Amino acid sequence: MAAARTCVDAIGDMDTTEINVRIAASRVRTRTRGFRSFVYDIRIVAYCIHKMCTPYITEDCFTESSGNPACRDARYARIMPSAPKRTAQSPAPKSTSRQTTTQPKPPRLSREEAELRMIRAAIDLILTTPPGDVTVHKIAKSAGVHHDYVARYFGSREELLARAIDHATLEFVVKIAPSNSEQIREKLSNNPDAIALYALRSRLIMYLVACGVSPERFRPTQALLTYRTQNLSPRTDLSDRTKRNMVLIGTLLLHGIGTMDEVNDMTEQEKQDLYGFISVLGTMSDSVQKSLGWDKPTPKKRK
């Protein structure tokens, strides 16, 4: 502390000789008090010099107009101006802290609503996008939900697409829903949305089976569709075998139109011709049944 007090009292009046004398005196005292005390005194001296010299340092010292080359080279020197004193008339400084605005959270969706949104989003995407390009993130973004919902509610992307097939099948049955076999052609011709849904169903089934999904996954909805169409015919002279085979022929034709129309470069008129052929399959049942022996029950397989 002796060196610090000496510096504070006399640093304004001492010249170079006086400074050297006082430093020598401090060294003499250091021999008796030890090196640690000397270091402490040096820190006090440095602090006092800093406090005394800082008020005389201005920003002009670090500008090129000062004419001091050493100061001009101090590019990284940073002068922090002191804050102005507040008076009674001066307003309080505005707070610079970022004001956070809380936006209301969207309402939490139930599981049923979230699943329906994702299924609907998957169907809409597949109508315009190849199935391989329909990703989980695209489905979630289109549905307005987090992508974790896909794994949480469906387990996988493939299962979500399979559920989309189930939904498209039921929607197709509702849109077509002919009351008899004679109305099939009219329903197919006047419902392009239903045909698009059936084509989507066909493409998705082919894609998912190629991805490794078991064909058994799609049998329940296919059985529902086959049963619904098979029971449209009121004719009792046709065997169940004939009715089922005719339905299978029509189903495979619809599958082919939905998946291979562009490959075969089919025109719209050619599609309408095939739809018309499907609608008259019932009138051909008699001759086909007699020619192929479908009036007899299906032979049982031998074990």
N, C-alpha and C positions, 0 to 999 in steps of 0.2 A: 504493500500500500504506500510505502514511502516514495517509491519511484513515481507512482501515479499522482500523488499529491504534488510532488515537485514539478511534474510536467504541467499540471493544470495551473499552478500558481505562476510559473515563469515562462511558459512556452511562447507567450506573446512578446516578451522582451529579450529573450536570450539570442545570442548569435551562435555561430558554428562552434567557437571555442568553448562557450559556456555549455553547449549541449555535450561536447566531448568530455568536459570535466564531470558533468553530472552522470554521464554514462559510466565513466571510470569509477565514480563513487558508488554507483549502483553495483558494479562488479565486485568492489571490495566487500560491500555488505552481503553480496551473494555467497562469498566464500564462507561466511559465518552462518548464513541461514539455509543454504542448500540450493540445489538447482531447481527444485520444484517451486520455491518461492520466487526465484528469478523469472521463471516462465510466467507465473501468475502476474508479476509486475509488468512484464512486457505486454501481456494481453490487456491490462488496464491502460497502459500508455497508448496502445493502438486504438482502443475504444475512444479515449479522450481526444486523440487527434481526429478521428473520424467525426465526432460530434462537433468539433470546433471548425472543421474545414467544410463540412457538407453545406451549410447555408451559403457559402461563397461560390459553390459550383452551380452554374446555370446551363441551360440547354445550348447557349451560344458557344460554350466551350467545346462542343462536339460538332459544330457546323464548320463548313469549309470557309466561311467568312471570318473565322477567328484568326486565320493565318498561322495556326499552329499545326505543323505537319503531323506531329505525334497525335494530336487530337483528331485530325481528319482521318487517321488510320484506325481510330477506335470505332469500327463499324458496328460492333456488337454491344457498345455501351448503351445502357437504357436508363433514362432519367425519368423517374416517377414523380410527376408534379404533386405537390401537396394539395389536399382537398381544401377548397375555400371555406372560410368560416361562415357559418350560418348566422343570419341576423333575424330579428323579429319580422322584417318585411319579406325576407327571401323565403320562397316556398320550399317545402321539404323535397328532396330529390326523389324522382320517380323510381320505383323499384324496377330493377332490371331482371328480376327473376322471371322465368318463363311461366306464363299463366297456362295451366293445363285445363282444357275443357273436357269434361267427361261426357262422352256420347252415350246415349241410352243403348243398352245391350239388346240385340234382337231377341224376341221371345223364344224360349226353349221349345224345340219341336218334340212331339211325341215320337216314339219309335215307328208307329204306323205311318205317320206323316212323312218322316224322314225317309223311310224305305220307299214310299210311293214317289217322293220327289226324285230319288236316285234312279228308280226304275224308269220313270218318265223321261228323265234326262238321258239315260242310256239309249232308250228307244229313239229319241229325237236325234241324238248324235249318230246312231247307226244308219238312220235314214239318209244321211248326207256324207258319212265318213266310213271308210273301210273298217271292219271290226278290229283289225290289228292296230289301228291308230286311235282307238277309243281307250284312253288311259284312265286310271283311277282319278288323277288330278283333274282331268277334263270333265269327268262325270260329276265330281264333287263341286267344281266351280260352277257348272251349269245348274246344279241343283241348289246351290247356295248353302252348302254344308261343308264341314271339315272333312278332309280326305280320310281321316281315321274312322269315320262312320262306316266306310265300306267294309273294312276288316271287322269292325265291331258287330255289325248287323248281318253281314252276309258271309263273312269268313274269307272270301277271296273275290277277285274281280270276275273270275269265270262263273262263280255262283250267282253273282249279280246279273251277269248277262243271261244266264239260264233262267233266272226269275223274270227277266225282261221277255224271254221267249214265252214263258207261261202267260204273262200279261198280254202279249201280242196275240196269242192263240185265243184267249177268252174274248179279247176285243174284236177279233175277226169273226168269231162265232156270233157275237151280238150284232155286229154290223151287217153280216149276211143274213142269218136267221131266216131262210126261206121256209114257208109253210108247206111247200110241196116241191117235188123235183122239177116241175115246169118253171118255177120262179128262179132257178139257179142262174140261168143265162142272164136274166134281167138284173139280178143282184150283182153278178160279177161285172156286168157292163156299166152299171150306174154307180159303182162304189170303187173309184180308183184308190181311195185311202185304204180300203180293206185289202185290195190287191197288193198295195205297197206294204201293208203289215204282214201279209202272208209271204211276200218275197223276202222281207226282213227276217222273218222267222226261219225261212229256208237257209238263207245265208249264214245266220247265226249258228244254226245247228251244224252245218257243215264245218264252220270255223272251229267251234268248240270241240267237236269230235276229232278234228285234226289236231287240236291242242291236247288231247288226251282225256277229255271228259267222256265218261261211259255213255253209250247210246241209251242205256236203261234210264238215264236221268230224264229223257224226253218222252218216254213211253206213256206216262199217265195223261199228259195233255193230248198226245197224238191219239190215244185210245178214245178220249172224250170227243175229239173232232170226228173220228171215224164213226163212232157210234151215233153221233148226232146226225151225220149225213146219211148213214145207212138206213136210219128209220124214217127218212123223208118219204120213201116210196110206199104208197098204200097197197101196192099190188101183192096179192097173196099167192099168185101162181109162180112167183120167183122164189127160189130157194135162198136161204141165208148165205150160202156159198156164193151164189151169183151176185147178190146185193153187195156183199163185202168186196168181191173182186172188182166190181164196177167202181166202188168207192175208192179202192186202192189205185185203179187206173187213173181216175180223176185227180187223186191226191198227188200221184207221181207226175202227172202232167203239170199241175200247178207248181210243184217243186221245180220242175225243169224250166218253166217259164220264169220263175222268180230268180233262178240262179244262173241259167245259161242263155238268157235272152240276148244279152250283149255279145256273148261268145258266138252265137249263131246269127248275129246281126239281124234280129227279128224286127220287123216293122210293127207299128201299132195295129195295122190291119191284120197281120198274121197272128198277133196275140188275140185279137177279137175272134178270129176264126177258130182258134183252139178253145177259147172259152165257149164258143157255140157248140163245138164238138163235145165238150164235157157235159153241156146241158142236155144233149140228146142221147147220152149213153144209156139212159133208161129205156128208150124206144128200141134199142138194139139188143136188149137183154134176152128177148125170146130166142132169136136166132143164135146168139152166142151161147146161150145155155144149152140148147139142143146140140149144137155143133161140137162143143167141148165137153159135154157130159156134166155140166155143173148142176144139173137137176138132181144128181145123186149126192149123197153126203160125202164129205171129205174122208177118204180112207184113213184109217188109224195107222199110226206108225208102229212097226214091229219093234219089239224090245230086243 
